[in-house]
Amino acid sequence: MPETPVARVDILPGKLWRLDVAGTRSVDTREIAGRMVKEPGQKVAKDEIVAVGGDYFERRIVRSPAGGSLVLLSRNLGFAYLREDVEVGDAPGPVTLDATKELGVSPSALARFKSPGVSAGVLVIKGQVLASRRAESGRRYIMVRSPFYGRITEVSRTGGTISLTPLFKSPNITAYLKGRVTRVAAGDGVEVEGAASIFSGVWGLGGEGYGTLHAVDGDLTPELDLPERSVVALSGTASYEGLLHARDAGVAGVVLGYLSSETVVRYAGSAKNMGITGDELVPFPVVLTEGFLPAPMRPETFAAFAECLGLTCSIKGTTHIRAGVIRPEVVISRE
C-alpha cells in the first residue's frame, strides 16, 4: 500500500569538507595515499585521526572536523574530501524558538544577533546555529540552534522568534504506490510493480500524497463536502478559500483544470519560483492538467477520473520545467 514504509533515512549528505592533508603534514602531494589512516568510502567520527605524518621526532596529524564519510582523495592537489553526515531523526512538528529570550536580549535586537542567511524559506540542518551572542564573561557564546533538519518559515523581528518546520516528519519513506516490491537496490531504493493508470499534469506543487479518488464536476469552493484522506479531481479551478477548506477537510491532494498564478503564490505562501517545485510547505500537493489560464479540464480527462472513483490514488506535484524535465503525476491503482 502507499503508506507502507519501504526504506528509512537516518542521515543525509551534508557539508563537503576539504582537508589539506599534504599541506598540514608538509609532504609531497603524491605521498598522501601512504599517510592516510582512513580510506575513501570509510566512516569517520568527529575529531578522529584520518592521516598521520611528520619527520624525525615531529608528528603531524589530520583530524576529521565532523562525522561523516571520506569520499575522495586527490593525489594531485593533496586534499582529502569529507562529506558530513546530517542526522534526520524523528521531528515532533513545527516549532517556534524564542531566540531573543534564550540570548537574553530584546526582540528588536534579533536582527543583530541572528546568523547570516537566516531568513524565511532557508533550509537548515540539525544543530545549525541560528543566532548567537558573546556571553557577559566574554569567554563563551550563547547560541540558538536548529533542533532538526528543516526549513525556516518565519523570522519575527517584533516577537524575537524563529519558526521552523521539519523537512522530514519521520525518517521512514513510504512506498507512495500500491503494488508489490519486486526489487531492492541496497542503499538506493526499491522497485514497485503494479497495474495503474498514469495521468501527467502540466504543472504542480507540493510533494507526495495518496488517498481514495473522488471527483467533482465543477470548482473547489468552501461549500463542497470533501471526504477525508481523498484525492479530489475537479474539472474547474479553486479559490484560495476553497483550498483552505480542502486542508481543513483533511484532503490528501487536489487535481484541477487550472489555477490562477495569484492563487498559487498565495497558497504556496511566498513569491514562488514556478519553474522548480516540489518542496513547498503546503498542506497537500496540487496538480493542474491545463495550466494557469482559465481552461477547464478536458472532458475526456475528467471522464477518465470519474470512472475510477473509490480507487487508491497517488499524487505528486513536483515539477521541473527546465533541463531534466519532471512533470507532476497522478497514479490510479487498478489492483
C-alpha positions in Angstrom: 0.0 0.0 0.0 1.2 3.6 -0.5 1.6 4.1 3.3 3.8 1.0 3.7 7.3 2.0 4.9 9.9 0.6 2.4 13.0 2.5 3.5 14.5 4.6 6.3 16.6 7.7 6.1 18.7 8.2 9.2 21.3 10.6 7.7 21.6 12.9 4.7 24.7 14.1 2.9 25.7 17.4 4.3 28.6 19.9 4.0 31.6 18.9 2.0 34.9 19.5 3.9 38.3 19.8 2.2 41.2 18.6 4.3 44.6 19.9 3.3 46.5 16.7 4.0 49.7 17.4 2.2 50.0 21.0 3.5 49.3 20.0 7.1 51.8 17.3 7.1 54.4 19.0 4.8 54.6 16.1 2.4 54.6 15.8 -1.3 51.1 15.5 -2.7 52.0 12.2 -4.4 52.8 10.7 -1.0 49.5 11.4 0.8 47.9 8.0 -0.1 50.6 6.3 2.1 49.9 8.6 5.0 46.1 8.1 5.2 44.7 6.2 8.2 41.2 6.2 6.6 40.4 5.4 3.0 37.6 6.8 0.7 34.3 5.1 1.5 35.1 4.7 5.2 33.1 6.4 8.0 34.9 8.7 10.4 33.8 10.3 13.6 34.4 14.0 14.6 38.0 14.6 15.7 39.0 11.1 14.6 42.5 10.9 13.0 42.3 10.4 9.2 46.0 10.9 8.4 49.4 10.8 10.2 52.8 12.1 9.1 55.8 14.0 10.1 59.6 13.8 10.0 62.1 12.7 12.8 60.5 13.4 16.2 57.8 15.7 14.9 54.4 14.0 14.5 51.7 15.7 12.5 48.1 14.5 12.3 44.9 15.5 10.4 41.6 15.1 12.3 38.1 15.0 10.9 36.2 18.3 11.5 32.9 16.4 11.5 31.3 13.0 11.5 30.8 11.6 8.0 32.4 9.7 5.2 35.6 10.2 3.2 34.5 10.5 -0.4 37.6 11.4 -2.4 41.4 11.6 -2.2 43.2 13.9 -4.6 46.8 12.9 -5.2 47.4 15.8 -7.5 46.2 18.5 -5.1 47.0 16.8 -1.8 43.4 17.1 -0.4 41.1 14.6 1.2 37.3 15.3 0.9 34.9 14.5 3.7 31.1 14.5 3.3 29.5 15.4 6.6 26.5 13.3 7.8 23.3 15.2 8.8 21.0 13.4 11.2 17.4 13.3 10.2 15.7 11.6 13.1 12.1 12.0 14.2 10.8 15.6 14.4 7.8 16.4 16.6 6.5 19.0 14.2 6.7 22.8 13.6 8.4 24.7 16.4 8.9 28.4 17.3 12.2 29.2 19.1 12.1 32.2 21.4 15.6 33.3 20.2 15.9 36.6 22.0 14.7 35.1 25.3 17.4 32.4 25.0 20.0 35.1 24.2 18.8 37.4 26.9 18.2 40.4 24.6 15.2 42.4 23.4 13.1 41.1 20.4 14.1 44.2 18.4 17.8 43.1 18.7 17.2 39.8 16.8 18.5 41.3 13.5 21.8 42.0 15.2 22.4 38.5 16.6 20.9 36.2 14.0 23.3 34.2 11.8 23.9 35.4 8.2 21.4 33.9 5.8 18.8 33.0 8.4 15.5 34.0 6.8 12.2 32.6 5.8 12.4 29.7 3.3 16.0 28.8 4.1 16.9 25.1 4.8 18.8 24.4 8.0 20.4 21.3 9.4 20.2 19.8 12.9 22.4 21.7 15.3 23.0 24.7 12.9 23.5 28.0 14.8 20.6 30.3 14.0 21.5 33.2 16.4 24.3 33.8 18.9 26.0 36.4 21.1 29.0 36.6 23.3 28.3 35.9 27.0 28.9 38.5 29.6 32.2 36.9 30.6 33.4 37.1 27.0 34.7 33.6 27.2 31.9 31.7 25.5 28.9 32.2 23.2 25.2 31.7 23.9 23.8 30.0 20.8 20.3 29.2 19.5 20.5 26.0 17.3 18.0 24.3 15.0 16.5 21.2 16.7 16.1 19.3 13.4 16.7 19.3 9.6 14.0 21.6 8.3 13.0 24.9 6.8 12.7 28.3 8.4 9.1 29.6 8.0 9.3 32.9 9.8 11.8 35.2 11.5 9.8 37.6 13.7 11.6 40.8 14.5 8.7 42.0 16.6 8.4 38.8 18.7 12.1 37.9 18.5 11.2 34.3 17.4 12.4 31.9 14.7 9.8 29.4 13.4 10.8 26.1 11.7 9.1 23.2 10.1 10.8 19.8 9.8 11.5 18.7 6.3 11.1 15.1 7.4 8.4 14.4 9.9 9.6 10.8 10.0 12.8 9.1 8.8 10.6 6.4 7.2 10.0 6.6 3.4 6.7 5.1 2.3 6.0 3.2 -0.9 3.9 6.0 -2.5 2.4 3.5 -4.9 0.1 0.4 -4.4 1.7 -2.7 -5.7 4.4 -5.3 -5.0 8.1 -4.8 -4.2 9.9 -6.7 -7.0 13.4 -5.5 -6.5 15.5 -3.9 -3.7 18.6 -1.9 -4.6 20.7 -1.7 -1.4 21.3 1.9 -0.5 19.4 3.2 -3.4 15.7 2.3 -3.4 13.0 -0.3 -4.2 11.1 -1.2 -7.4 7.3 -1.4 -7.0 5.3 -3.2 -9.7 1.5 -2.9 -10.2 -1.3 -2.2 -12.7 -2.2 1.5 -12.8 -3.4 4.4 -15.0 -1.0 7.4 -15.0 -2.0 11.0 -15.7 0.6 13.7 -16.3 -0.2 17.3 -15.5 1.4 20.4 -16.9 2.3 21.9 -13.6 2.0 21.2 -9.9 3.4 21.9 -6.5 3.9 20.1 -3.2 5.4 16.7 -2.6 3.6 13.3 -2.5 0.2 12.3 -1.3 -2.2 9.4 -1.6 -5.8 8.5 -0.8 -9.1 7.4 -2.3 -10.1 9.1 -5.6 -13.1 11.5 -5.5 -14.3 13.5 -8.5 -16.3 16.8 -8.7 -17.5 18.3 -12.0 -17.0 21.9 -11.0 -14.8 24.2 -8.9 -13.3 23.7 -5.5 -15.3 26.0 -3.1 -15.8 26.2 0.6 -19.3 24.7 0.2 -18.2 21.3 -1.1 -18.4 18.1 1.0 -15.0 16.5 0.7 -14.1 13.1 2.0 -11.1 12.9 4.4 -7.9 11.4 3.0 -9.2 11.7 -0.5 -7.5 12.9 -3.7 -10.1 15.1 -5.3 -10.2 15.7 -9.1 -12.2 18.8 -10.1 -12.9 19.8 -13.7 -12.6 23.5 -12.9 -10.5 25.7 -10.7 -10.2 26.6 -7.0 -10.4 29.7 -4.9 -7.9 30.3 -2.1 -10.7 29.8 0.4 -11.6 26.5 -1.4 -8.0 25.3 -0.9 -8.2 26.2 2.8 -11.5 24.3 3.1 -9.8 21.2 1.5 -7.0 21.5 4.0 -9.4 21.6 6.9 -11.3 18.6 5.5 -8.1 16.5 5.5 -7.8 16.1 1.7 -4.6 14.3 0.6 -4.3 16.0 -2.8 -6.2 18.1 -5.5 -6.2 17.8 -9.3 -7.6 20.9 -11.1 -8.1 22.0 -14.6 -6.4 25.3 -13.9 -5.4 27.7 -11.1 -4.5 31.4 -11.3 -0.9 32.3 -10.6 -2.1 34.7 -7.9 -3.8 31.9 -6.0 -0.8 29.7 -6.5 1.5 32.3 -4.9 -0.9 32.8 -2.0 -1.3 29.1 -1.4 2.5 28.5 -1.5 3.0 31.3 1.0 5.7 33.2 -0.9 6.7 34.5 -4.3 7.1 31.0 -5.8 9.6 30.0 -8.4 7.2 28.3 -10.7 9.9 26.6 -12.7 11.1 24.2 -9.9 8.6 23.0 -7.4 8.1 20.0 -5.0 9.5 21.1 -1.6 6.8 23.6 -0.7 5.4 23.6 2.8 1.8 23.2 1.7 -1.0 21.1 3.2 -1.3 18.8 0.1 0.0 18.6 -3.5 -1.9 20.3 -6.3 -1.7 19.2 -10.0 -3.0 21.2 -12.9 -4.0 19.5 -16.1 -4.3 22.6 -18.3 -2.3 25.4 -16.7 -2.8 28.9 -15.2 -5.1 30.4 -17.8 -8.9 29.8 -17.5 -9.4 26.5 -19.2 -11.4 23.7 -17.6 -10.2 20.1 -17.6 -10.7 18.4 -20.9 -13.9 16.3 -20.9 -12.2 13.1 -21.7 -9.7 13.6 -18.9 -12.3 14.3 -16.3 -14.4 11.3 -17.6 -11.3 9.1 -17.1 -11.0 10.3 -13.5 -14.8 9.8 -12.9 -14.5 6.2 -14.0 -12.0 5.5 -11.2 -14.0 6.7 -8.2 -13.0 4.9 -5.0 -9.7 3.6 -6.3 -6.4 4.1 -4.5 -4.7 7.2 -6.0 -1.2 8.6 -5.6 -0.4 12.2 -6.5 2.9 14.1 -6.8 3.2 17.8 -7.6 6.9 18.0 -8.2 7.6 20.0 -11.4 10.9 20.9 -13.2 10.3 22.7 -16.5 14.0 23.3 -17.3 16.7 20.7 -18.2 15.8 17.3 -16.9 12.0 17.9 -17.2 9.8 16.5 -14.5 6.0 16.7 -14.8 3.5 16.2 -11.9 1.6 13.0 -12.0 -1.5 11.2 -10.7 -1.3 7.4 -10.5 -4.5 5.4 -10.0 -4.1 1.8 -8.9 -6.0 -0.8 -10.9 -5.3 -3.6 -8.5 
